[in-house]
Amino acid sequence: MFDILYTHPDFIIINKHPNVSVHKDDGDTMLVAEVAKQSGDAALYLVHRLDKMTSGLLILARSSSAAAALSSLFAQKTIAKFYLAIGSKKPKKKQGWVIGDMERSRRAAWKLIATKANPAVTQFFSLPGESGQRLFLCKPHTGKTHQIRVALKSVGSPILGDPIYNANNSADRGYLHAYALVFDYQGAHYSFICDPRQSQIMGALWHTAAACAAIDQWQQPWGLTWPTLSSRLD
């Protein structure tokens, strides 16, 4: 269900396994309560979320005051997040931006629209994958529901195994992984990487030659040359 990667007096960093809900949905075990049992905390607090299919780094606060401080960092967009994904097709563009408002579509789905009143903003790089697939490194600048999943579908490369945006594709999981977090907290700098190749639970396709080559290039995603955001919202 999860691995505890780092313990701080104010927060815990875990690797959430794929297909684990952060909420008690449809009879699922409550993830936060299970982490608290293992960590010995009386309570833990969610300060951000991952979709059920998404694996990787999740911060859990150890007190209400820490939760407020960390939530404020997310609100101020001073926590940098980086995701890995495997798309099913060659995208319309190999790197760049996906910017646009999102609105409800059918059932649980969202869609990207042309307006930019309150847009979802995602940057990405990509590299060739196996059998026409594509490896993506994504940096979301906003925190919209299904943001990366919708962004990659919009560039023509829906995520492998995504039950909503690539429903006709079969894979052992939905291939979206919260790969890295970088932030400052109470005067200290923190950076975390969760390499999906470290466990078979994360999915077989992270271990292909193409995926390994891409991840090896992206070992420090915060150090890559990401173009600035300001000029892209015109």
C-alpha positions, -999 to +999 in steps of 0.1 A: +000+000+000+029+024+008+065+028+019+076+054+044+106+071+028+114+100+052+103+110+087+106+146+098+092+160+132+065+178+112+058+156+082+062+121+067+070+114+030+056+082+016+057+063-017+020+056-024+016+024-044-005+024-075-043+017-072-044+028-036-070+055-028-060+083-004-096+084+007-118+056+021-137+050-012-156+020-022-145+000+008-108+008+004-087+009+035-079+045+047-044+051+036-036+079+061-048+058+090-026+029+079+004+051+076-003+065+111-004+030+125+031+023+112+046+057+121+030+057+156+013+090+150-021+096+167-032+114+135-018+124+101-031+151+078-034+152+040-020+184+025-022+173-011-036+143-030-027+118-057-053+100-079-059+064-071-040+051-101-010+075-094+019+062-074+047+081-058+056+109-033+029+121-009+035+144+020+015+138+053+016+164+080+021+152+116+001+180+133-026+205+124-001+234+125+023+216+102-006+208+079-015+245+077+021+255+070+025+229+043-009+236+028+002+273+026+033+263+006+012+244-019-012+274-021+017+297-028+030+272-054+065+271-037+065+233-037+079+220-070+064+187-082+076+165-110+058+135-124+068+106-147+043+092-172+042+067-201+020+078-229+006+054-255+015+074-286+038+099-301+026+133-289+017+163-312+048+180-297+078+166-279+080+192-252+064+224-242+033+237-223-003+227-220-024+257-208-061+260-206-092+259-184-106+225-175-143+216-173-163+186-165-168+161-193-186+128-192-189+109-159-156+112-139-137+128-168-125+164-173-115+181-206-093+210-216-109+240-232-095+270-251-101+297-225-076+307-198-096+323-171-082+300-144-060+276-164-043+244-156-007+248-165+017+219-172+052+218-187+067+187-201+096+170-217+094+137-235+116+109-249+109+079-271+095+048-254+090+012-265+068+003-294+057+038-302+051+048-266+064+080-250+081+088-217+071+121-201+085+142-174+058+167-163+060+197-141+025+210-131+023+246-121-013+243-108-031+215-089-062+208-109-080+174-108-066+150-134-044+178-147-016+157-161-038+130-174-059+155-193-028+174-205-012+143-220-045+133-237-047+168-252-013+164-269-023+130-283-006+107-259-030+095-232-014+076-203-010+039-206-035+021-184-056+052-176-091+038-170-107+072-178-087+089-205-074+057-222-101+032-215-094+009-244-058+005-234-048-024-211-018-022-189-008-035-154-015+000-140-021+036-150+015+049-157+016+081-138+041+085-109+048+114-085+086+114-090+101+143-072+093+171-047+114+201-039+106+227-012+119+249+016+104+244+051+113+264+082+146+275+068+157+241+054+158+229+018+143+195+009+144+174-023+130+140-027+131+115-055+111+083-057+124+061-086+097+038-098+122+012-108+130+005-072+101-019-068+082-042-091+050-030-075+054+002-094+048-015-127+067-036-153+070-009-179+093+014-159+120-013-163+121-012-201+153+000-217+137+032-230+121+040-197+154+034-179+173+057-203+147+085-198+147+082-161+185+082-160+184+115-179+159+130-155+176+121-122+175+157-110+144+172-127+146+205-107+180+211-123+167+210-159+162+241-179+125+247-175+114+278-194+098+305-172+061+307-169+052+344-171+053+348-209+031+317-215-002+330-202-009+356-229 
